[in-house]
Structure formats: structure tokens, C-alpha cells
Amino acid sequence: MTKKNKNKVGDTPSPNHNAASEIDLKQPTHSAATSMEGRSGTMKLVERFFGTKDRTFWTFQAAGWTGYAMLRTLQAVINSETFPEYLGFVVFVLLLGVGLSLVMRSIYRVVRNMSLAVTLLGIIVTCAGLGLVFSWAELQVGPLLVEDMELIGGIRLLGNAMFEITVLLAWSAIYFGYHYYTSLQEQKEQVLKATAMAHQAQLKMLRYQLNPHFLFNTLNAISTLVLEKSEADANRMLTKLSSFLRYTLVNQPTQRVTLDQELHALGLYLDIEKVRFQDRLLLEFDIGEKARDALIPSLLLQPLIENAIKYAIAPSIDGGTIKVSADVDDGRLKVALTDTGPGMEDLTNIVSKSGSGVGIANTRERLMQIYGDDHEITLRNMDPTGLGIFIELPCDR
């Protein structure tokens, strides 16, 4: 069965450092290590051939023109050409094609950033012009390398040029296809980066909204203590406030912490309120061991506790009890916060014109920013009295 802890205020919850919460680093098995080495070797191989744009270009060059050379060789076999003389001719054609493709690359680097019409015109003119050069050079040099190859011209030269133009158009299609693909990926990365930056800025704004709200309540309480000549209590409250604010500065608004760390931060805040409310404030913890190392957004519970104190504890002469419980069920972290106050008349309207309820509204917005639709937060009036806030999150560790 899951062990539970119940504490009164004053018994500040602290992070659990037992063996169960430590990360168990085990040596990988032989099969796992072999698999990891295999994946690492594959990644290194991919990096070697496709790590940069230049490497990718030359990989495609080698593969494409090797395929072209094999096609010409197969053509020679079908036409019963003489070997090895014809192989020398294939090597010449191959080198000529590679050279012309490098010329095309230089031209395309200029026209690819122009308008679509100019780019298409540049591709057509380049392939047609270099295709004619390719065919003419091939047919002029061929008879010099292969004895029985005749020197041809006229319409037959044009027919041969159509084949070479088709090859260069295919090369152009691959070149521009890869170029536009990488440009699209870069644009997607930029959009994702901009979205992530906006997302983090939104989270920071939401977190920073809480600090002035919290400071206003705390400084108002310190002012009251000073007016009541309770200098010692006011001094203790200022000291506790300093410790809590130091914690909020260390933890980034966008980071997540374990539930144990969150409870520790909550303890710092409750130390401040304990000076103010003394025995009128009671708080119970019912935390499952599996939930302690689950991750939640930093300082998620503090504004909810602050609301409960403001609306459930402060108005009551006898004070009241606030309970925080948490457990893991079916891979989901379930956190509940309940109080013994009067509850809420309208659970659908939690933010009034005076700004009350800002903690709950802020918490909802933060959870939406971080988890999207993969979370739930529910408010419910308890029986016989009190308000319950129930949060369900993915159990990340």
C-alpha cells in the first residue's frame, strides 16, 4: 500500500532524499550496449554523408552520376559496343557531366532566390544550353576514343542532346527539390523557435504576475503587525519573506520541479503565514510516495494556497484547515487542495473586478500553456463546507 504523510503547519514538508527517490543508474546490458553502438555507428555514417549541405551535395553527385555511368554502360552492352575502349568514353562523359553540373550549381545559386518565373526561365535556358554543349562534346570526342563510333551531327545531334537535356533537368529537379526542402525545414525551425520563445515569455509573464499579488498581501500583513507594535513578529515575517523571494528568483518561471521541491517552497510560504495566523492556520499533507518525484510547474500550489488562506482562513475567527493531497494513478499525477471555508457561490466566475481569484485563473492559464489539453483542473464545493481544487497532470519524472 502507498505510504502517506500527514503534517501540521510548522512541520514544513521537505524534499524526500531516501533511496526510492534517487535515480538508479545501472550499467547497460551487453545487448543494449551493442544496440547503442550500432545506432551510434549509423548516426556517424549518416553524419559523414549528410552532415552539411556540402556533404549532401557531393553525396547526391556521386550517387547520381554513378547511376548515369551505369546507364550508359548498360546502353553500350545492349548496342554491343567494344570494350574497354567504350569504358574510357563513359569515364569522359561522366567527368564532363560532373563538370557541367558544377557550372549549373553556380548559376542556380544566383537564380534560385529570384522570382519563380526568372528561376524557371534560368533552369530551362541553362539545361538547354549546357545539354547542347554536353551532346556536342560527347559526339565530338566519342569517335576519338572508340574506333567504330561515327561522327554525327544535324538532327541526330539534336536527338542526342534531348537525352542529355533530360538528364540535366533531372539533376536540376533534385537540386531545387533539396534546396526548397531544406529552406522549408529551416523556416519550420524558425517558426518553432519563435513559438517556443513566445510560449516561454507568456509563462514568465504569468509567473511574474503572482509576485506583486503575493507581495501586496504579505507587506500589508507586515504593516498591520507594525501598527500593532508586534515588531518581533514583523521582523520574523520579513526574514521569511526574504527566504521565499530568494527561492522564487533561483527557480525560473518556465522550469518544472519535483512535488517534493514544490512542497518545500510551500513550506517557506507557510512559515510567513504562520507568523500572521498562528494556530488559526492548520495544513495537512497526504502525499503518496510515487507522487513525490513527479514534476510539476514551479510554484504552482502557492497561489492556490494563498487564495485559500485569503478566502477560507482569514475571514473565520477560528481559522481553518487546508489539505494538500497527491498521488499517481494510471500514469497521471492527481493533486487535490481543499479547505474548510465557505466555498464559492459561482464556480464559473472566479475572477472578480477587484482581482480576487487571480491565483486560480493564473494557474489555469499556466497549465494550458505548458500541457495544452493534456490536463484537467476542476473546482468543486465540498460537503458540508469548503472549496476543492483538483488538478490532473501527466506524471513526468
SVG drawing of the C-alpha trace seen along z (x, -y; Angstrom):
<svg xmlns="http://www.w3.org/2000/svg" viewBox="-24 -52 65 61">
<polyline fill="none" stroke="black" stroke-width="0.4" points="0.0,0.0 1.1,-3.6 2.5,-5.3 1.1,-8.7 2.4,-11.6 0.2,-14.0 1.8,-17.2 0.6,-20.2 1.9,-23.7 5.3,-24.1 6.3,-20.6 7.4,-22.0 7.4,-19.4 11.0,-18.8 12.3,-17.0 12.5,-13.3 16.0,-12.1 15.5,-8.4 16.8,-5.6 13.5,-5.3 13.7,-8.9 17.2,-8.6 17.9,-7.9 19.1,-4.3 21.9,-4.4 22.6,-0.9 25.2,0.3 23.7,1.1 23.4,4.8 25.6,6.2 22.8,6.4 21.7,2.8 25.3,1.6 25.6,3.3 22.4,1.8 23.5,-1.7 26.9,-1.2 25.0,-0.2 22.8,-3.2 25.8,-5.4 27.7,-3.9 24.7,-4.5 24.4,-8.1 28.1,-8.7 27.7,-7.2 24.7,-9.5 26.6,-12.5 29.6,-11.7 27.5,-11.8 24.7,-14.2 26.0,-16.3 26.2,-19.5 24.7,-20.9 28.1,-20.5 28.4,-16.8 24.8,-16.2 25.5,-17.8 28.5,-15.6 26.7,-12.5 23.9,-13.2 26.5,-14.0 28.4,-10.7 25.2,-8.6 23.5,-10.4 26.4,-10.4 27.4,-6.8 23.9,-5.8 24.2,-7.8 27.5,-6.0 25.9,-2.6 23.1,-3.5 25.5,-4.5 27.4,-1.2 24.2,0.8 23.4,-1.1 26.8,-0.1 26.2,3.6 22.8,3.6 24.4,1.9 27.3,4.4 29.9,1.7 33.6,2.7 35.3,2.8 37.4,1.5 37.6,-1.5 34.0,-2.4 34.7,-2.5 37.1,-5.3 34.4,-7.1 32.0,-6.6 34.6,-8.0 35.0,-11.0 31.2,-11.6 30.9,-11.1 33.6,-13.7 32.0,-16.1 28.6,-15.7 30.1,-16.4 31.9,-19.5 28.7,-20.9 26.7,-20.2 29.1,-22.3 28.6,-25.1 24.8,-24.7 25.2,-24.8 26.9,-28.2 24.2,-29.6 21.4,-28.2 22.8,-29.8 22.1,-33.1 18.7,-32.4 17.2,-30.3 16.5,-33.4 14.8,-35.3 11.1,-35.2 9.6,-31.9 9.4,-33.0 13.0,-34.0 14.1,-30.8 12.1,-28.6 13.5,-30.5 17.0,-30.2 16.6,-26.4 15.2,-25.9 17.9,-28.1 20.7,-26.5 19.7,-22.9 19.1,-23.6 22.4,-25.4 24.5,-23.0 22.7,-20.0 23.7,-21.0 27.3,-21.5 27.2,-18.1 25.9,-16.4 28.3,-18.2 31.4,-17.4 30.3,-13.8 29.8,-13.2 33.0,-15.1 35.2,-13.2 33.5,-9.8 35.0,-8.8 38.4,-9.7 38.1,-7.2 36.1,-4.5 37.2,-3.3 33.8,-2.3 31.9,-5.3 30.9,-7.6 30.9,-11.4 27.3,-12.6 25.7,-16.0 22.5,-17.7 19.2,-16.3 20.9,-13.3 23.0,-15.7 19.7,-17.3 18.2,-13.9 21.2,-13.0 21.0,-16.5 17.4,-15.8 18.7,-12.8 21.4,-15.0 19.0,-17.8 16.6,-15.4 19.5,-14.2 20.3,-17.8 16.7,-18.6 16.5,-15.6 19.6,-16.9 18.0,-20.3 14.8,-18.8 16.8,-17.1 18.9,-20.2 15.9,-22.5 13.9,-19.9 16.6,-19.5 17.1,-23.3 13.4,-24.0 13.1,-21.1 15.9,-22.5 14.6,-26.0 11.2,-24.7 12.8,-22.9 14.7,-26.0 11.5,-28.1 9.8,-25.5 12.6,-25.6 12.4,-29.3 8.7,-29.3 9.0,-26.6 11.8,-28.7 9.7,-31.8 6.7,-30.0 8.8,-28.5 10.2,-31.9 6.7,-33.4 5.5,-30.5 8.2,-31.0 7.6,-34.7 3.9,-34.0 4.8,-31.6 7.2,-34.2 4.5,-36.9 2.1,-34.6 4.5,-33.7 5.7,-37.3 2.0,-38.4 1.9,-36.4 4.8,-38.1 3.2,-41.6 0.0,-40.0 1.8,-37.9 4.0,-40.9 1.0,-43.1 -0.7,-40.7 2.5,-40.0 3.6,-43.6 0.1,-44.6 0.3,-41.9 3.7,-43.2 2.3,-46.8 -0.5,-45.5 2.0,-43.9 4.0,-47.1 0.9,-49.1 0.0,-46.6 3.6,-47.1 4.4,-43.5 8.0,-44.3 9.3,-40.8 6.6,-39.2 7.1,-41.7 10.9,-41.1 10.3,-37.3 7.9,-37.8 10.4,-39.9 13.1,-37.3 10.7,-34.6 9.7,-36.8 13.4,-37.2 13.9,-33.4 10.9,-32.8 11.7,-35.6 15.2,-34.2 13.7,-30.8 11.5,-32.4 14.5,-34.2 16.5,-31.0 13.7,-29.0 12.9,-30.0 9.2,-30.6 9.3,-28.0 11.0,-25.2 9.4,-22.3 10.3,-20.9 9.5,-17.7 6.5,-17.7 8.8,-17.4 10.6,-20.6 7.3,-22.3 6.2,-21.3 9.5,-22.7 8.8,-26.0 5.2,-25.9 6.7,-25.4 8.7,-28.7 5.5,-30.5 3.5,-28.9 6.3,-30.0 5.3,-33.6 1.6,-33.0 2.2,-31.1 3.6,-34.3 0.4,-36.0 -2.2,-33.4 -0.5,-31.4 -2.7,-28.4 -5.6,-29.6 -3.9,-28.0 -3.7,-24.3 -2.5,-22.4 -2.4,-18.7 -0.4,-16.8 -1.4,-13.5 1.3,-12.7 1.8,-9.3 5.4,-8.2 5.0,-7.7 4.0,-11.3 6.9,-12.9 9.3,-12.8 6.7,-13.7 7.3,-17.0 5.0,-20.0 5.4,-23.7 7.4,-25.7 5.3,-27.4 2.1,-26.0 0.5,-25.4 1.5,-28.7 -1.1,-31.0 -3.9,-28.4 -2.9,-28.1 -2.8,-31.9 -6.3,-32.1 -7.5,-29.5 -5.9,-31.5 -7.4,-34.7 -11.0,-33.5 -11.2,-30.5 -8.9,-31.1 -8.6,-34.9 -12.4,-35.7 -13.0,-33.0 -12.4,-33.7 -11.4,-30.1 -9.4,-29.9 -9.5,-26.6 -7.7,-23.7 -6.2,-23.4 -5.3,-20.0 -3.0,-19.1 -3.1,-15.5 -1.3,-13.9 -1.0,-10.5 -0.2,-8.8 -3.0,-6.8 -2.6,-5.1 0.3,-7.3 -1.4,-10.5 -0.4,-12.8 -3.5,-13.9 -3.2,-16.8 -6.1,-18.0 -6.3,-21.1 -9.3,-21.5 -10.2,-24.0 -12.8,-24.3 -14.0,-27.8 -17.4,-28.8 -16.8,-27.7 -17.7,-29.7 -21.2,-30.7 -20.3,-30.8 -17.6,-28.3 -17.7,-29.6 -16.8,-33.2 -13.6,-33.0 -12.1,-36.4 -14.0,-39.5 -13.4,-43.1 -11.3,-43.6 -8.9,-40.9 -9.8,-38.2 -9.3,-34.7 -6.3,-35.7 -4.4,-32.7 -6.8,-30.2 -7.2,-32.0 -3.4,-32.3 -2.9,-28.6 -5.4,-27.6 -3.6,-29.7 -0.1,-28.3 -1.3,-24.7 -2.8,-25.4 0.5,-27.0 2.5,-24.0 0.3,-21.0 -2.3,-22.1 -5.3,-19.9 -3.4,-17.1 -4.5,-18.3 -7.6,-18.9 -8.3,-21.4 -11.7,-21.2 -13.3,-23.4 -15.9,-21.8 -17.7,-23.0 -17.2,-20.4 -19.7,-18.9 -20.5,-20.4 -18.3,-23.4 -15.2,-24.3 -13.7,-24.5 -11.8,-21.8 -9.4,-22.3 -8.5,-19.1 -5.6,-19.0 -4.6,-16.1 -1.4,-16.2 0.8,-13.7 3.2,-12.0 6.6,-13.1 9.7,-12.3"/>
</svg>
